[in-house]
């Protein structure tokens, strides 16, 4: 990429950030006033909710701790 392309990409990202911060400020102002805020404000399509419940431990029985090696072996 050329320097001009990089600058254009950065400007586009900054514009998106400014727009998102503005939406967040408006949403927070509505919450403070007690107005209902639409659930879709600031949430991208296809967002997946991950539950807080613990995962099944059987998922990890054959896994290695990354960087630490296998559980039944020692580092050299």
C-alpha positions in Angstrom: 0.0 0.0 0.0 1.1 3.5 -0.6 1.3 6.1 2.1 -1.8 7.8 0.7 -3.8 4.5 0.9 -2.6 4.1 4.5 -3.7 7.6 5.4 -7.1 7.1 3.8 -7.6 3.8 5.7 -6.6 5.5 9.0 -9.0 8.4 8.3 -11.8 6.0 7.5 -11.2 4.1 10.8 -11.1 7.3 12.8 -14.4 8.4 11.2 -15.9 5.0 12.2 -14.6 5.4 15.7 -16.0 8.9 16.1 -19.4 7.7 14.8 -19.4 4.8 17.3 -18.4 7.0 20.2 -21.2 9.4 19.3 -23.7 6.5 19.2 -22.5 5.3 22.6 -22.8 8.8 24.1 -26.3 9.1 22.8 -27.2 5.7 24.2 -25.8 6.5 27.6 -27.6 9.8 27.7 -30.9 8.0 26.9 -30.2 5.5 29.7 -29.5 8.3 32.2 -32.8 9.9 31.3 -34.6 6.6 31.8 -35.6 6.2 28.1 -35.6 2.7 26.7 -32.6 2.0 24.5 -33.0 -0.3 21.5 -31.1 -3.5 22.0 -29.5 -3.3 18.6 -27.7 -0.1 19.2 -24.0 -0.7 18.7 -24.4 -4.5 18.3 -23.1 -5.9 15.1 -25.2 -8.5 13.2 -24.3 -12.1 13.9 -23.1 -11.4 17.4 -22.9 -14.6 19.4 -23.6 -14.6 23.1 -21.3 -16.7 25.2 -22.8 -18.1 28.4 -21.1 -17.6 31.7 -21.6 -21.2 32.7 -18.4 -23.3 32.9 -17.5 -25.5 30.0 -17.7 -29.3 30.2 -14.3 -30.4 31.5 -14.3 -33.4 29.2 -13.6 -30.9 26.3 -10.1 -30.4 27.7 -9.1 -33.9 28.6 -6.6 -34.4 25.7 -5.5 -30.8 25.4 -2.0 -29.5 26.2 -1.4 -26.3 28.1 0.0 -24.0 25.4 3.6 -23.1 26.2 3.7 -25.5 29.1 3.6 -28.8 27.3 1.5 -31.9 28.1 0.4 -32.4 31.7 2.1 -35.8 32.1 5.5 -34.7 30.8 8.1 -32.4 32.2 10.0 -29.7 30.3 13.6 -30.6 29.4 
